């Protein structure tokens, strides 16, 4: 098995050409019982988010199996889940207007399921078979709140502004699309405007 990604919270292991496993890493600075409980909660939440989105036909990796294996004494508990390996290009490096529109359509679909991603950058989006897939819902939430969805949009537009400034002039066009397609869109965009004002006034 090959480690293909590792961060502070988890590592991604390639099981085979079709399956990846995301393992939540233990934190030694937390009491083991608390750490296991927190990792289980976040692991289960991410698996549920992926399941709901996949069933709603949103372009996310298909979740396969939730894993909470009890290990032998003196070994940590494996808290993980498996999911489909999406073979594609990270859109951070290939973004164009068409791909930007594809990505934004998926964001709208996610919000219409009352889910937020909380780290909507182009690093967390893959282009494969003429589709954009949103990946890594480790910080994702189930939320009906306009403020939470507005924060998602603010993160995304800040990413475009900072990492892809040549496409930032498309923001107003994307907001118009959001107003047309997203549920409760007027309240969300109003909240986005308030967040942006607070940022400018700091």
Helices and strands as residue ranges (DSSP letters): E 2-6, E 10-14, E 19-24, H 32-55, E 63-69, E 78-84, E 89-90, G 91-93, H 97-112, E 115-116, G 122-124, E 125-128, E 131-134, E 141-142, H 146-163, G 165-170, H 171-181, H 185-201
